[in-house]
């Protein structure tokens, strides 16, 4: 399995557009690629959660 480090901005992009090429790659590459990020990514997602919900226009559960 190939290990890949992803930046927080890539994660935001995938959350906002999961149907895009990068979102598709990250969400549908189980058993092929293994993604890593730092703990700060979780902080950033929590910090911008409401904005992500508003922009993405999807439910909280789905996000």
C-alpha positions in Angstrom: 0.0 0.0 0.0 1.4 3.4 -1.0 1.5 6.0 1.8 0.7 9.6 1.0 0.8 12.7 3.1 -2.1 15.2 2.5 -2.3 18.8 3.3 -5.3 20.3 5.1 -6.3 22.3 2.0 -6.6 19.1 0.0 -8.9 17.6 2.7 -11.0 20.8 2.6 -11.2 20.6 -1.2 -12.3 16.9 -0.9 -15.0 17.7 1.7 -16.4 20.5 -0.4 -16.3 18.6 -3.7 -16.2 14.8 -3.1 -17.3 14.2 -6.7 -14.1 15.9 -8.1 -11.0 13.9 -9.2 -9.1 14.4 -5.9 -12.1 13.7 -3.8 -12.8 10.5 -5.8 -9.2 9.4 -5.4 -9.1 10.0 -1.7 -12.6 8.5 -0.9 -12.4 5.6 -3.2 -8.8 4.3 -2.9 -9.2 2.0 0.0 -6.6 -0.8 0.1 -4.5 1.0 -2.6 -3.4 4.2 -0.9 -3.0 5.1 2.8 -3.3 8.8 3.6 -1.7 10.7 6.5 -1.9 14.2 7.9 -1.0 15.9 11.1 -3.2 16.5 14.1 -3.5 20.2 13.2 -5.8 19.1 10.3 -8.4 17.9 12.8 -8.2 21.3 14.6 -8.6 23.1 11.3 -11.7 21.0 10.3 -13.3 21.6 13.7 -12.5 25.3 13.5 -14.2 25.7 10.1 -16.9 23.1 10.5 -19.9 25.5 10.3 -18.4 27.2 7.2 -17.8 23.8 5.6 -21.4 22.8 6.2 -22.6 26.1 4.7 -20.5 25.9 1.6 -20.9 22.2 0.9 -24.7 22.3 1.4 -24.7 18.7 2.6 -25.8 17.3 6.0 -23.6 17.2 9.0 -23.6 13.4 9.0 -22.5 13.2 5.4 -19.8 15.8 5.9 
